[in-house]
Amino acid sequence: MPSGIEITKAALDDFAKVQRRMLLAKEENAAKTYADLKDEYLTLKAFLNVSGVDLTDLDKIKE
């Protein structure tokens, strides 16, 4: 059974990956891809906020 810190680390890794892909989608004007990724981004952001992670410096999207 993974610990809380392992779950949070996995969520942070996923958050960083989703942000990278969102930035690429925005650069390529891939609106549908961006919108799909944004749903996952918001879910991960909410989870990390509830977990007490300060995203101030980590959040590159700022939405």
Secondary structure, 3 states (H helix, E strand, C coil): CCCHHHHHHHHHHHHHHHHHHHHHHHHCCCHHHHHHHHHHHHHHHHHHHHCCCCCCCCCCCCC
